[in-house]
Amino acid sequence: MARARAPGSLRCRGQRDDPMTGALIGIAAALLALCAALAARTLRRRSMALPGRVVDLGDETVFDRETGAVRSVQRADVVLEESALEQLWSAVNLERLARTYWRFLTRATLGLVRVFYTERERFVVLLAPPFKLLTFKAPEYELDGPRALVRWRIERGLLVSRRGRGGDGYLQIEVTRHPPQGDTGPRIHVEVEVANFYPSIASRLSRFVYSATQARIHVIVTHGFLRSLARLDLAPSRVGALSPQA
C-alpha cells in the first residue's frame, strides 16, 4: 500500500532528490528566517506619521493542494491628497514604483538580499550574485487610464521548484485610481500578487517553513512598500525604460 505524505511535504512530480540542492535550500531557508526577523524589525522602526494613509489592509495566501502552486495577494488602499496623486500618476513613476518594492527588500534585510538588473532580467540574490534565489524576466508595464500594472514573470532560481521554472508564474503590482469617498481624499487601490509560483522550500522542506520564511518576507516587504507609497517616497529607476529619453 502506498504511503501517504504528510500535508506539508508535497513534492512536485519529476523533482529529484538532489542532496546538494536540498542542502542549499535548507541554508537559504535558515538565512531567510533571519531576513524575515530583520525585515519585521525594520518595518516597526519605520512606523511614523505619513502624508497619506494606508487603510483596508488585506492578505490572502492559498496553496493548490494538487499541484503545490502558491497564489498570494496583499491588498490595501492608500489615501492621498489630490496633488500628490497627480504627481504619482505617470509612466515614469510607475517604473519608480516597481523599483521601490525591490529597494525595501534590500533595506529591510540589511543588504543580505539584493536585486541585480540587466535589460532582460532581474536577479534576486542572497549575499552574492552566484547565489540566485529568484530570476525574473524584465518587467512588463501597463498604464491605461485609472489602472497601472507592472509584472515580472518568474524564470527560475533556487527558491523555484523544477515544476515552476520558465512557466506561468509571476509577481505583479496593480494600482487602480479611485475618486474621493465621503470626506476622505482620492485613493489608490494596490494589489501585490504572486501567482502560479512553485516554491522549492515548500516542496523540499515544508509549507510551514515556506510560510515562516519566504512568504513572511514577501508580506513584510509589501507592507513596507505600501508605506513608501503613503510617504510618496519612490526610488529612482535603475534602468529608465519609461523615462522620456528612453
Rosetta blueprint (number, residue, H / E / L):
1 M L
2 A L
3 R L
4 A L
5 R L
6 A L
7 P L
8 G L
9 S L
10 L L
11 R L
12 C L
13 R L
14 G L
15 Q L
16 R L
17 D L
18 D L
19 P H
20 M H
21 T H
22 G H
23 A H
24 L H
25 I H
26 G H
27 I H
28 A H
29 A H
30 A H
31 L H
32 L H
33 A H
34 L H
35 C H
36 A H
37 A H
38 L H
39 A H
40 A H
41 R H
42 T H
43 L H
44 R H
45 R H
46 R L
47 S L
48 M L
49 A L
50 L L
51 P L
52 G L
53 R E
54 V E
55 V E
56 D E
57 L E
58 G E
59 D E
60 E E
61 T E
62 V E
63 F E
64 D L
65 R L
66 E L
67 T L
68 G L
69 A L
70 V E
71 R E
72 S E
73 V E
74 Q E
75 R E
76 A E
77 D E
78 V E
79 V E
80 L L
81 E L
82 E H
83 S H
84 A H
85 L H
86 E H
87 Q H
88 L H
89 W L
90 S L
91 A H
92 V H
93 N H
94 L H
95 E H
96 R H
97 L H
98 A H
99 R H
100 T H
101 Y H
102 W H
103 R H
104 F H
105 L H
106 T H
107 R H
108 A H
109 T L
110 L L
111 G L
112 L L
113 V E
114 R E
115 V E
116 F E
117 Y E
118 T L
119 E L
120 R L
121 E E
122 R E
123 F E
124 V E
125 V E
126 L E
127 L L
128 A L
129 P L
130 P L
131 F L
132 K E
133 L E
134 L E
135 T E
136 F E
137 K E
138 A L
139 P L
140 E E
141 Y E
142 E E
143 L E
144 D E
145 G L
146 P L
147 R E
148 A E
149 L E
150 V E
151 R E
152 W E
153 R E
154 I E
155 E E
156 R E
157 G L
158 L L
159 L L
160 V E
161 S L
162 R H
163 R H
164 G H
165 R L
166 G L
167 G L
168 D L
169 G L
170 Y E
171 L E
172 Q E
173 I E
174 E E
175 V E
176 T E
177 R E
178 H E
179 P L
180 P L
181 Q L
182 G L
183 D L
184 T L
185 G L
186 P L
187 R E
188 I E
189 H E
190 V E
191 E E
192 V E
193 E E
194 V E
195 A E
196 N E
197 F E
198 Y L
199 P E
200 S H
201 I H
202 A H
203 S H
204 R H
205 L L
206 S L
207 R H
208 F H
209 V H
210 Y H
211 S H
212 A H
213 T L
214 Q H
215 A H
216 R H
217 I H
218 H H
219 V H
220 I H
221 V H
222 T H
223 H H
224 G H
225 F H
226 L H
227 R H
228 S H
229 L H
230 A H
231 R L
232 L L
233 D L
234 L L
235 A L
236 P L
237 S L
238 R L
239 V L
240 G L
241 A L
242 L L
243 S L
244 P L
245 Q L
246 A L
